Amino acid sequence: MSSLAAMVRFENVGMRYGRGPEVLRDISLSLEPGSFHFLTGPSGAGKTTLLRLIYMAQRPSRGLISLFGKDLSGLARRELTPLRRRIGIVFQDFRLIPHLSAFDNVALPLRVAGTPESKLRGNVRELLEWVGLADKLDARPPTLSGGEQQRIAIARAVVGRPSLLIADEPTGNVDDAMAVRLLHLFEQMNKLGTTLVIATHNAGLAAQSGRPVLHLENGELMRAPIPAARVAAS
């Protein structure tokens, strides 16, 4: 598959911090538009670093990365901004704005994009209802549990229907029932054309999904077989 056809493409990418050893070594992958992959591996394997390279928070120490068919090494900083706007990100530490309500945190990407208030209100309310927080519209993040903050962060990441969704442990602070519900939300987004990369320690959830798994061990990437089980999207 050509680099122009790939949503995300890594060619022999290596990443190190300072003069330390490489955290990632010789990573090569090509993710098609509309694909859905889980990223697994033990703590310290480099999952978060790999995600940070995908959403352009860092540049690699070596190798080439292309995103949406564009070679990132040849782009100026100002040229990265429109690419970033096509990406939804669920951070492991949530990164909610503490003085804004749950509603306003989720609405933020739509407001930045210039969506009229009359159009965004229904979308935001629907998503908060989907993640079980319809009664928390006016609550501010410091008053919510870790699991509730996690669900707000997910709603914020998906509300703009991004071309690419990157999620770092999006079900790490919720119970199994909510994890399955969130998986269905990701499945629905994927059906609408969003490409997803979901990092998780929850091997059972990845197995339930039936989606292909990218597995990191000691900074090296291995493609695990597609699990046999598959959760039907509701």
Number of C-alpha atoms within 10 A of each C-alpha: 8 8 20 14 14 20 20 22 25 23 16 14 21 22 24 15 10 8 6 8 10 16 18 24 20 17 20 17 18 17 20 16 18 17 17 24 20 24 27 26 22 13 12 13 19 23 26 18 18 23 21 18 16 22 21 17 10 13 18 21 15 14 17 19 25 20 21 19 15 18 15 18 12 10 10 9 8 8 11 14 11 9 17 16 15 15 21 25 23 23 20 17 12 19 13 20 14 13 12 15 18 29 23 20 22 28 23 20 18 21 14 9 10 10 15 10 11 8 10 18 15 10 17 25 18 15 22 23 15 15 19 15 19 16 10 17 18 12 17 19 23 13 10 14 10 16 16 19 23 27 27 27 24 27 29 28 23 24 20 23 18 20 22 31 24 23 24 22 21 24 26 16 17 17 10 14 9 16 19 18 17 20 20 17 20 21 20 14 20 20 14 12 17 23 24 25 22 23 26 21 17 16 13 12 19 25 18 16 23 19 20 18 24 21 20 23 16 15 22 16 22 17 14 14 12 16 15 10 13 14 16 10 14 8
